Amino acid sequence: MNQNVTGQGRFSGRTAIVTGASRGIGLAIADRLVSEGARVCLTARRAEQLEEAASTLPRGSVITVAGKADDPAHRREVFDTVAREFGALDVLVNNAGINPAYGPLVELNLDAARKVLEVNVLATLAWVQGAVAHEKLGFSEGHGTVVNISSVTGETPAPGIGLYGVSKAAVSHLTRTLAAELGPEIRVNAVAPAVVKTRFAEALYEGKESEVAMSYPMRRLGDPSDIAAAVAFLASDDSSWVTGRVLTVDGGLTVAGGTA
Ligand SMILES: NC(=O)c1ccc[n+]([C@@H]2O[C@H](COP(=O)([O-])OP(=O)(O)OC[C@H]3O[C@@H](n4cnc5c(N)ncnc54)[C@H](OP(=O)(O)O)[C@@H]3O)[C@@H](O)[C@H]2O)c1
């Protein structure tokens, strides 16, 4: 992890919330924002893993609040903690996402489907609603940026993970719709990765990584830092005229006709 915090950089003096940040893409995003000067609130369900993740980042630049992204009380606790500890919120990264259901859509257990939509879609919307509504975060007063983590499966159906793709298509469209509603104060964008090497995606490449990578023009799978770099761009002033966009970061997979 990056231990070189200079306090300088695109996020100097800024604050962020990154959900699902105890490992994988979320932790890489937190690391990147901190390395560019941000103070970041990390969330995830399991407190112990969250603390362990936070301990890999420079002391003083991160705080943690454990809880479920889809729990209203947890969201309120995160916003209140950020308001108290940081005084304001500049960047919200909706990264927490789940995919517990595998198989054809026609056989899908609808309770599992509801849970996926609850966490991936409704909680994403609720985090934005909560940030805008919070009376002490100042999120809607000038510098607010939201970055949602979508997926290439939201564009191109992927076998066995259909409902997950449906949820990510919804995240992408939520992104566009919120951007239209919340400008000019708040920008809302998303990043849509193909397979990134994390625990979440292990089943898609374990034991066959080189083979899977061959369908990517870049001939490798994604690293969490690839996604973090794109998120940092969309969260920063470098993208100040970009809103409502879903940036595909996929090593070229989809232009080569592939699917995740
Ligand atoms: N990896 C890929 O290939 C890939 C591709 C496209 C999109 N994505 C998206 O990228 C995001 C991050 O995925 P990842 O690959 O980094 O996954 P990961 O390695 O499994 O990490 C997921 C993180 O989210 C937390 N989390 C899970 N459910 C949560 C919940 N209900 N509330 C709060 N935190 C929760 C986990 O910690 P706890 O378990 O302790 O809660 C962990 O910190 C997801 O939205 C995923 O859909 C991933």
The ligand as a MOL file (V3000), in Angstrom:
LIG
                    3D

  0  0  0     0  0            999 V3000
M  V30 BEGIN CTAB
M  V30 COUNTS 48 52 0 0 0
M  V30 BEGIN ATOM
M  V30 1 N -13.6120 -7.8390 -9.3480 0
M  V30 2 C -14.2070 -7.7180 -10.5140 0
M  V30 3 O -13.8820 -8.4170 -11.5110 0
M  V30 4 C -15.2840 -6.6800 -10.6970 0
M  V30 5 C -15.6850 -6.3850 -12.0110 0
M  V30 6 C -16.6900 -5.4330 -12.2050 0
M  V30 7 C -17.2580 -4.7850 -11.1310 0
M  V30 8 N -16.8430 -5.1020 -9.8650 0 CHG=1
M  V30 9 C -17.4820 -4.3880 -8.7590 0
M  V30 10 O -16.4840 -3.7860 -7.9610 0
M  V30 11 C -16.9590 -3.6310 -6.6280 0
M  V30 12 C -15.9140 -4.1770 -5.6540 0
M  V30 13 O -15.6760 -5.5320 -5.9680 0
M  V30 14 P -14.3490 -6.3030 -5.5540 0
M  V30 15 O -14.0000 -7.1600 -6.6930 0
M  V30 16 O -13.3380 -5.3720 -4.9960 0 CHG=-1
M  V30 17 O -14.9550 -7.2430 -4.3900 0
M  V30 18 P -14.2860 -7.8650 -3.0780 0
M  V30 19 O -12.8460 -8.0530 -3.2330 0
M  V30 20 O -15.1520 -9.0420 -2.7510 0
M  V30 21 O -14.5250 -6.7180 -1.9880 0
M  V30 22 C -15.8280 -6.3560 -1.6320 0
M  V30 23 C -15.7820 -5.3540 -0.5060 0
M  V30 24 O -17.1010 -4.9390 -0.2020 0
M  V30 25 C -17.4220 -5.2650 1.1600 0
M  V30 26 N -18.8530 -5.6100 1.1560 0
M  V30 27 C -19.4750 -6.6700 0.6060 0
M  V30 28 N -20.7920 -6.6040 0.8030 0
M  V30 29 C -21.0210 -5.4640 1.5060 0
M  V30 30 C -22.1750 -4.8340 2.0230 0
M  V30 31 N -23.3970 -5.3620 1.8850 0
M  V30 32 N -22.0200 -3.6770 2.6880 0
M  V30 33 C -20.8070 -3.1180 2.8730 0
M  V30 34 N -19.6750 -3.6640 2.4050 0
M  V30 35 C -19.7900 -4.8220 1.7310 0
M  V30 36 C -16.4640 -6.3990 1.5240 0
M  V30 37 O -16.1680 -6.4930 2.9120 0
M  V30 38 P -17.1540 -7.3330 3.8930 0
M  V30 39 O -17.2960 -8.6770 3.2650 0
M  V30 40 O -16.4680 -7.3280 5.2320 0
M  V30 41 O -18.4240 -6.5610 3.9220 0
M  V30 42 C -15.2110 -5.9210 0.7800 0
M  V30 43 O -14.5860 -4.8740 1.4750 0
M  V30 44 C -18.3100 -4.3380 -6.5830 0
M  V30 45 O -19.3480 -3.3970 -6.7480 0
M  V30 46 C -18.2720 -5.2470 -7.7840 0
M  V30 47 O -19.5620 -5.5310 -8.2870 0
M  V30 48 C -15.8840 -6.0320 -9.6160 0
M  V30 END ATOM
M  V30 BEGIN BOND
M  V30 1 1 1 2
M  V30 2 2 2 3
M  V30 3 1 2 4
M  V30 4 1 4 5
M  V30 5 2 4 48
M  V30 6 2 5 6
M  V30 7 1 6 7
M  V30 8 2 7 8
M  V30 9 1 8 9
M  V30 10 1 8 48
M  V30 11 1 9 10
M  V30 12 1 9 46
M  V30 13 1 10 11
M  V30 14 1 11 12
M  V30 15 1 11 44
M  V30 16 1 12 13
M  V30 17 1 13 14
M  V30 18 2 14 15
M  V30 19 1 14 16
M  V30 20 1 14 17
M  V30 21 1 17 18
M  V30 22 2 18 19
M  V30 23 1 18 20
M  V30 24 1 18 21
M  V30 25 1 21 22
M  V30 26 1 22 23
M  V30 27 1 23 24
M  V30 28 1 23 42
M  V30 29 1 24 25
M  V30 30 1 25 26
M  V30 31 1 25 36
M  V30 32 1 26 27
M  V30 33 1 26 35
M  V30 34 2 27 28
M  V30 35 1 28 29
M  V30 36 1 29 30
M  V30 37 2 29 35
M  V30 38 1 30 31
M  V30 39 2 30 32
M  V30 40 1 32 33
M  V30 41 2 33 34
M  V30 42 1 34 35
M  V30 43 1 36 37
M  V30 44 1 36 42
M  V30 45 1 37 38
M  V30 46 2 38 39
M  V30 47 1 38 40
M  V30 48 1 38 41
M  V30 49 1 42 43
M  V30 50 1 44 45
M  V30 51 1 44 46
M  V30 52 1 46 47
M  V30 END BOND
M  V30 END CTAB
M  END
